[in-house]
Amino acid sequence: MKRKLLLQLLLAALLASFLRPDAFSQTLFGVRFSGSHQEVLAADFEADRMSTSFGSFLGKDINAKETIYFGVDYATSRVRSEPGGEVYSRQFIPWLGLRYYLRPRFKDKVSPALVLEVFKTYTKLKHSQGAVYSEGDLEYLEKLYAPWGFIPSFSAEYVYSRAFSLSGQAGLKFSYSKASISGSSNFQDGETKFKSVLGFVSIILNFRWQRR
């Protein structure tokens, strides 16, 4: 319910941007490097550490204070357990975001902004020959560590020119998922619900140009 409501609000803002043209409107392309302290894999694989991701996004400045955008992040991880071999993780994370600048962007100035992003994670796991997990275990973990969630955060953007700016972003990452398993030698039968609130930071390069 919360996920649908957040998604509907962001989609409504996107629709409003096309129905309400503004002289300040620009197209936005960006790349970002992000970090979040989270457990990507099972706890006995000692994965409670900083997880990093790299991604890009495309968006639009609705006006001088509002920007909406969507993108995809990519993250990988490899963890080792003795005994138990290694488990590898690949994650694709599509997301939709909205920035509200507390003041308009001006050259050689810092513009603070409030940011809200909604995301869905897709996780693929692979294990080495010595790993203790079966294929069923990996499918269970893939579902459990493929959460949806949202990130409220604060951003500060330094404007070098109308075409380029650099942003720093920090906030909290709320994640939710659930998965069921039966007949496993490593996990208890039943449904597991996963939720977490973790720190989130990112560095962002923003490139803008005027639509003609």
C-alpha positions in Angstrom: 0.0 0.0 0.0 2.8 2.4 0.9 4.7 1.5 -2.2 1.7 2.1 -4.5 1.0 5.4 -2.8 4.6 6.7 -3.1 4.8 5.6 -6.8 1.4 7.3 -7.6 2.6 10.5 -6.0 5.8 10.5 -8.1 4.0 9.6 -11.3 1.5 12.4 -10.6 4.4 14.9 -10.3 5.9 13.6 -13.5 2.6 14.1 -15.4 2.3 17.6 -13.9 5.7 18.5 -15.3 4.6 17.9 -18.8 1.3 19.7 -18.3 2.9 22.7 -16.7 5.8 24.0 -18.9 8.3 26.5 -17.5 10.9 28.7 -19.0 13.5 27.2 -16.7 12.7 23.6 -17.8 15.8 21.6 -18.8 16.5 17.9 -19.6 18.8 16.2 -17.0 21.2 13.4 -17.3 23.3 12.3 -14.3 25.6 9.6 -13.0 26.0 8.7 -9.3 28.1 6.7 -6.9 26.3 5.5 -3.8 27.0 3.7 -0.6 24.7 2.1 2.0 25.5 0.0 5.1 23.5 -3.2 4.6 23.5 -7.0 4.6 23.5 -8.0 0.9 23.8 -11.8 1.7 23.1 -14.1 4.6 24.5 -13.1 8.0 26.8 -16.1 8.3 28.6 -14.9 5.2 29.7 -11.8 7.1 28.1 -9.3 4.6 27.2 -6.6 7.1 29.4 -3.9 5.5 29.3 -1.0 3.2 27.6 -1.8 -0.1 28.4 0.4 -3.1 26.6 1.0 -6.4 27.0 2.9 -9.6 24.2 4.2 -11.8 22.8 6.8 -14.2 19.5 8.6 -14.5 17.5 10.8 -16.9 15.1 13.5 -15.8 13.6 16.9 -16.2 13.6 20.2 -14.3 9.9 21.1 -13.9 10.8 24.6 -12.8 13.5 26.4 -10.9 12.8 24.4 -7.7 11.5 20.9 -8.8 13.2 18.1 -10.6 11.9 14.6 -11.4 14.0 11.7 -12.7 14.4 8.0 -13.1 17.4 5.7 -13.2 19.1 2.4 -12.6 21.9 1.5 -10.2 24.1 -1.6 -10.4 25.9 -3.2 -7.5 28.1 -6.4 -7.1 29.4 -8.1 -4.0 31.5 -11.2 -3.1 31.6 -12.7 0.3 33.5 -15.6 1.8 32.7 -18.0 4.6 35.0 -20.7 6.0 33.9 -23.4 5.6 31.3 -22.6 2.9 33.0 -21.2 -0.1 32.0 -17.9 -1.7 28.7 -16.3 -2.8 28.4 -13.6 -5.4 25.7 -11.0 -5.7 24.6 -8.8 -8.6 21.9 -6.2 -8.1 19.9 -4.1 -10.5 18.0 -1.3 -8.8 15.6 0.9 -10.9 14.3 4.0 -9.1 12.2 7.1 -9.4 13.1 10.3 -7.7 11.9 13.8 -7.0 14.1 16.8 -5.8 12.6 20.0 -4.3 15.2 22.7 -4.1 14.9 25.0 -1.1 16.2 27.8 -3.3 16.7 28.2 -7.1 20.0 27.1 -8.6 22.5 29.9 -9.5 26.0 29.7 -10.8 28.8 29.5 -8.2 26.2 28.9 -5.5 25.1 25.9 -3.3 21.4 24.9 -3.6 20.1 22.7 -0.8 17.2 20.3 -1.7 14.9 17.7 -0.2 14.9 14.4 -2.1 12.5 11.4 -2.2 13.3 8.2 -4.2 11.4 5.0 -4.6 13.3 1.9 -5.6 12.9 -1.9 -6.4 15.9 -4.2 -6.1 16.5 -7.3 -8.4 19.1 -9.6 -7.0 20.9 -12.5 -8.7 23.1 -14.9 -6.5 25.7 -17.4 -7.5 27.8 -19.6 -5.3 31.2 -21.4 -5.6 31.5 -25.2 -5.5 32.3 -25.2 -1.8 29.2 -23.1 -0.8 26.8 -24.6 1.6 23.6 -23.3 -0.1 21.4 -25.3 -2.5 19.7 -23.8 -5.5 16.5 -23.5 -3.5 18.4 -21.6 -0.7 19.7 -19.2 -3.3 16.2 -18.6 -4.8 15.0 -17.9 -1.3 17.8 -15.4 -0.6 17.3 -13.7 -4.0 13.7 -12.9 -3.0 14.6 -11.9 0.5 17.4 -9.6 -0.7 15.4 -8.0 -3.5 13.5 -5.4 -1.5 11.5 -2.4 -2.5 11.7 0.8 -0.5 12.2 4.5 -0.4 14.9 7.0 0.5 14.1 10.4 2.0 17.3 12.5 2.0 18.9 15.9 1.9 21.0 17.1 -1.0 23.4 20.0 -1.6 24.2 20.9 -5.2 27.0 23.2 -6.3 26.3 24.8 -9.7 29.3 25.3 -11.9 27.2 26.4 -14.9 23.8 26.0 -16.4 25.0 22.8 -18.0 26.9 21.1 -15.1 26.6 20.8 -11.3 27.9 18.5 -8.5 25.6 17.1 -5.8 26.1 15.3 -2.5 23.2 13.4 -1.0 22.6 11.8 2.4 19.6 10.2 4.0 17.9 7.0 5.2 17.1 3.9 3.1 13.9 2.1 4.1 13.8 -1.5 2.7 11.1 -4.2 2.7 10.9 -7.7 1.4 9.6 -11.2 2.2 10.2 -14.8 1.0 9.1 -18.3 1.9 11.1 -21.6 2.0 10.5 -25.2 2.9 12.7 -28.3 3.1 16.0 -26.4 3.5 18.9 -27.7 5.7 20.1 -24.1 6.3 16.9 -22.1 6.9 13.8 -22.7 9.0 10.6 -23.4 7.0 8.1 -20.6 6.7 7.9 -17.0 5.6 10.5 -14.4 6.5 9.9 -10.7 6.4 12.8 -8.4 6.0 12.9 -4.7 6.8 15.7 -2.3 7.5 16.5 1.4 8.0 20.0 2.2 6.9 22.2 5.1 6.1 22.6 6.2 2.5 25.0 8.6 0.8 25.8 9.4 -2.8 27.9 11.7 -5.0 26.1 12.9 -8.2 27.2 14.5 -11.4 24.4 16.4 -13.1 24.4 17.4 -16.8 21.6 19.7 -18.2 20.6 21.1 -21.5 17.7 23.1 -22.8 15.1 21.4 -24.9 14.3 23.3 -28.1 
